Amino acid sequence: MAEVNSQNQSAFLRKMMIDGYAVNVDLASVKELLSLQRRSVNNLSPIAKYASVYILALLAISE
């Protein structure tokens, strides 16, 4: 039970009865990718807002 990182014995036994096996997956690399993606989106959002306002201002001036 400790090998598959189960929350408790009941959850482990339920999983074993339903599926017949329990798998422990290491998702550390996926969590790191998600963290990097969130940071890049957070950094990109203000730039995108500024660009859209700048483009709208240029269009208003040119009309």
C-alpha positions as CSV (number, residue, x, y, z in Angstrom):
1,M,0.0,0.0,0.0
2,A,2.9,2.4,0.8
3,E,4.4,1.7,-2.6
4,V,1.4,3.1,-4.5
5,N,1.0,6.1,-2.3
6,S,-2.6,5.4,-1.4
7,Q,-4.4,7.9,0.9
8,N,-5.7,5.1,3.1
9,Q,-6.3,1.4,3.3
10,S,-9.9,1.7,2.2
11,A,-9.1,3.6,-1.0
12,F,-6.3,1.1,-1.8
13,L,-8.6,-1.9,-1.3
14,R,-11.4,-0.3,-3.3
15,K,-9.0,0.4,-6.2
16,M,-7.7,-3.2,-6.1
17,M,-11.2,-4.6,-6.1
18,I,-12.4,-2.5,-9.1
19,D,-9.3,-2.6,-11.3
20,G,-7.2,-5.4,-10.0
21,Y,-4.1,-3.3,-9.8
22,A,-2.9,0.1,-8.5
23,V,-0.4,2.2,-10.3
24,N,1.9,4.9,-8.9
25,V,2.7,7.5,-11.5
26,D,5.5,10.1,-11.0
27,L,4.1,13.4,-12.4
28,A,6.9,15.7,-11.1
29,S,8.0,16.6,-14.7
30,V,4.4,17.4,-15.7
31,K,3.9,19.6,-12.6
32,E,7.1,21.5,-13.6
33,L,5.9,22.0,-17.1
34,L,2.5,23.3,-15.8
35,S,4.3,25.7,-13.5
36,L,6.4,27.0,-16.4
37,Q,3.4,27.4,-18.6
38,R,1.5,29.3,-15.9
39,R,4.4,31.7,-15.4
40,S,4.8,32.3,-19.2
41,V,1.0,33.0,-19.5
42,N,1.1,35.4,-16.5
43,N,4.0,37.2,-18.1
44,L,2.4,37.3,-21.5
45,S,-1.0,38.6,-20.5
46,P,0.0,42.2,-19.8
47,I,1.9,42.4,-23.0
48,A,-1.1,41.1,-25.0
49,K,-3.4,43.7,-23.3
50,Y,-0.9,46.5,-24.1
51,A,-0.6,45.4,-27.7
52,S,-4.4,45.2,-28.3
53,V,-4.8,48.7,-26.8
54,Y,-1.9,50.0,-28.9
55,I,-3.4,48.5,-32.1
56,L,-6.9,50.0,-31.3
57,A,-5.3,53.4,-30.7
58,L,-3.4,53.2,-34.0
59,L,-6.7,52.3,-35.8
60,A,-8.5,55.2,-34.2
61,I,-5.8,57.6,-35.2
62,S,-5.7,56.4,-38.8
63,E,-9.4,56.9,-39.3
